[in-house]
Amino acid sequence: MSERPPLYSTAEAHSPPEACTQWVTVGDTKLRAAVWGLKEPERAQNMVLLLGGRTEYIEKYFETISDLLERDFSVVTFDWRGQGLSSRSRENRLIGHIDQFDEFVSDLDAVMEEIIRPLKPARLILMGHSMGGHNALRYLQHRPTSGFDAAVVIAPMTGINTPGPFPGLVKGLAACMCALGKGGSFVVGGAAANPLKEEFDSNQVTSDLARFDRYKGQITSHQELALGAPSYGWLAAAFRSMKEVNDPDRLKSLTLPVLLASAGADTIVDSNSHDHVAAHLGNATHITIGAAKHEILNETDFIRAEFWRAFDGFVQKNVPQSGSQEAITSSTS
């Protein structure tokens, strides 16, 4: 894997210009990463580290990356371990598996050390969707001196909408299956949930047909990007991590400005959990976009515009032009 990883181009008008790609090494794991906007020195000083959600990959965020470039930000993003073109631990590539969410913290540590700190941006924003939003909060709690000026978490996974009236049963089932040595297996029904066969009318993430078709076209053309349902191990680890991240004292420890955007029509993440998170964060701005399904950044133009208005106002108010008062230090300090 010494060669630079590929980045699949599209003919869409919103696609960003050519990126610089590289592999980031975390032990035996290789992460595919990409960077945009370093050619202009002023833009390079204003950086967003963009974190996708579970199942997602760099190409799915081309439109969002273009939006950030138009706002004079440079952008760094990558595929989490177990998805996109990064290393996968399961023989069946469609199984989304993780043993513990600390592994995602290690992914972020590596990206910070290998890419972001050598670039020394003056302003640095951490921006994540769904599981990426959850991992952003977790990372900031574990790495309080990481040097971010602000965070934007979009439909963050601080609670999961589970089937049936007894969510505790789902949590118990995941723990039980892990204890029985089945942690690497699909959750019940997961084997049948092939993303390549998903139809727009039954999708839970967007009400925009064109953007759904674009995503479906990407994983159809490049099936190595596709990821299916999670494993019992991933689910059990997610419940443990949500309990930790949602701890009031941990939330209060985050004093940097945070924009939390909830999707009012979300059926994947429990948006009610966002009220708790926003109430305990030290400096939170909480908005709810009522018509949005789970993937706000992949929604209709009208919904996306509402988010970007909130983003622009938040950045103008909360992110100083001079960058963080605190130097970006080693994430493991």
N, C-alpha and C positions, 0 to 999 in steps of 0.2 A: 504493500500500500504506500510506496514511496511517492508515486505520482499523485498529482492533485486530483481530488475527487470531482466527478462530473456534476454539473448543474444543468438540468434539463430545461432548455429554452422553450418558449411558447410564442405563438403568433399574436397573442393578445396585445392590444394597444397599451395596456397598463403595465406591461412587464418592465422591470427596472433595467438599467444598462448592465453591461457585463460586470460580474463580481470577481473578486479574488477569492478562490476557495482553497481550503487546506484541511488536512487531517489533524485532529487534536487527540493526543494519546492520554488515556487514563488507565494505567496498568496494561492489561491485555485488551482493553476496549479502545476502538477507534471511533471518534465522533467526526461527522462531516460538518464543517463550518464554512461560512461565507461572510465576506465583508464588502460593503458598498460605501462609496463617498469619500475615499481617502485622498483623491487627487487634488481637491481644493482644500488648502490648509485650514481655512475658516470653518468649513463644513466638518472637517475631521475633528475639530475641537468640540463639536456638539454631537454626542453619540447616544444611540439607543441600543441596548442589548435586548433583543426580542426573543421571547420564549414561547414556543408553540405549545399546544395542548396534546393530550394523549391521542395517538394515531397520526398526528400531523407531521409535516416535513417542510423543508425550506420553500419549495416551489409553491406551496399552497398560500404563502404569505407574500407573493410577488406584488400584489396590488397594495397591500399594507406597506411594504417596503417602499414602493413608489410614492405613497402618500407621505411617508416620513422624509424621503429625499426631497420632495417638494417643499417641506418645511425646514429645509437646510440642516437636517440631521444626517450624519453617517449612521450606518446600521450594521450591527454584528448579530448573526443568528446561527443556529446549528440544529442538527437533529439529535434529540435525546438518545441515549443508549436504548436499543431495542426497537427503534423505529426509523423511518426514512432509510438512508443509506448507512447509518451508523451500525456498529456491531450489534447483532442479535444473539441472544443466548439460547433460544429454542430452535430445535431442528425444524419445526413448523413455524415459518416466518410470520404467520398471521396471528400467533399467540402473543399478546402483549403482557410481558412478565417483568417483574422486579421483585427482589427479596426484601428490600427496605429503601425508603426514600432518601436515606443518607447517600445512596449511590448517585442520586441526582445532584445533591450538594457537591459531590466529588466532580461531576461533569462540569458544574458551574465554576468550581475552583480552577479546573484545568483551562477552561476558556478564558477566565480572567487572567491567569498567569501567562498563557501562551499568546494571547491576542490583545486583550484590552490594556493591560498594564504597560506593555511596551509602547503602545500608541499614545498613552498619557493624555486622554481627552480632558478638556477643562470642565465640560458639563456631561454628566453621565446619568441616564435614566434607565431604570429596569422596568421592562414592560412585558407582561405575560398574560396569556389567555388560558382559562380553565385549569388544567393540571399545571401549565406553565405559570399561571397566577399563583397557584398554591405553592409551587416550588420557589417563586419569587419571595413570598412571605416567609417561607421556611429558611431560605438562604439568608435573608436579612436578619432573621432572629439568630441564626447560627454565626453569622459574619457581620457583627454590628459595625466594624470599621472597614467595610469593603469599599467605601468611598462613593456610593451612589447619592445623587442629589435629590432624587424623588423616585417614586415607583407608581406604575399604572397597572392595576390588576383588573382584568376583564372577565366577567363571569367566573371568578376564581373558585376552584374546587375546595370549598371549605365545608361542604355538605353534599351528599349524593342523594338524589331521588331514587329510592329503592322500590322495587315492585312489591305490592301487597301492603296490608295495614300494619305490619310488624317489622320495621326496619332492623330491629335487634336480631331477628332470625337470620337475616342476610349476613350480618357481621359474624354471628355465631357459626354459620355454615362455612364461611370462608376460613375462620380459625380452625374449625374441625377438619376440613379437608387438608389444610396445611399440616396439621398434626398427624394425619394419616398418610403423609407423603405425597399428596396430590396437589401440592401448591403450584406446580408448573403446568397444570391442566387448565383448559378453558373453564370458565364459570358455566353453570348450567345453561344450556341453550346457546352457548357461545360458538360452538363448532358450526352451527347453521347460519351464523350471522356474518356472511361473506360480504365485505364492503363493495366488491365488484358487482354484486347483484342487487344492491340497494336501489330503491326507486324514490323519486322525488316526493311522491304523495305520502310516503310513510317515513320520510326523514325527519329528524328531530332538531336539526341544527340551523336550517335557513329557510326562509320563505321566498328566496330569490332563485328562480329556476335557472337563469343563465349562469349564476355563480355555482350552483349545484352541478350543472352540466360540465362546467370547467373543471371542477374537482374530480368528477367522475371520469372525465377524459384523461386527466393526468394519471390517475392510478390504473386506468385501462391501458394507456400507452406504455406506462412504466410500472408494471405490476410489482416490481421489487420495492416500490414506495408504500404499498398498501399494508395496512395493519387491521386486524379484526378485533374480536372481543378480548377483554383482559383475562388473565389467569386468576385462580383463587389466591395465589401468592400476592399478585398485584393488589387485589381487592383488600386483603387483610392488611397489607402494608399501608394502603391508602387510609383505612380507618384509623390505624395507629397514628399516622402522620397528621390527619385532620384533628384528632384529639390534642395532639401536641401543639400544632400551629394555632388552634383556637383557644388555647389557654389564656385567660385574661392578662396574667402577668407578662407572658411572652408578647402579647399584642401591645400592651402598654409600653414595652421596652422599645418599640419602633417609633421614634420621634420624627423621622423624616416625613415630608408630605407624601400622602398616598391618595391617588384617585382610584376609587373602587366603582366599577360600572357593572350593574346588575342587568340581566336580561329579563324583562317582565314576563315573557312567555317561555321561560326556560323549563324544560322537562327532564334535563339531565343533571344539572347542578341544583341543589336546594338553595334558591335565592334568599329564603328566610334566614339562612345562616349568615348572610352578609350583614344583616342588621346588627347581630352580635359582634361581628368582626369590626365593623365601622365604629360602633359605640366604644370599643376598647382600644382602638388604635390611638396613638398619641396625637396624630394630626391628619385626619381623614376627611376627604370630600367624597360623599356617596351619592351617586346618581342611579336612577332606574330608567331604562329605556323600555317603555311599556310594551311596544309591539314586537320587540326583538325576541327571536329564538336564541338558542345557546351561543351560536357563533356570530356575535355582534359585528365583527370585522368582515364577515362573509355574508352579510345581510343586504337588504335593498339599499339603494342610494339614499333614500330618505332616512333610514335608520342609521346608516353609516355616517351621514352628515351630522346627525345629532350627537353621535359619539365624538366626532372630530371637533365639533364646536366646544364640547366640554374639555377635550384634551387641550386644545389651544388656549382656552381660558385658564386652565389649571397650570400649564407650563408658564404662561406669561406671569401668573401671580406667584408661583412657588419655586421656580427654578432660576437661580441667580445667573446673570450673564457671566459672572466671573468664575462660576463653577463651585465645587464643594470647598468649604472652609477647611475640611480635613483632608489631608493627603491620602491618596489611595495606597493603602498598605497591604501587606501580604494577607491573603484571605485566611490563612491558617494561623495567624497571630492571635 
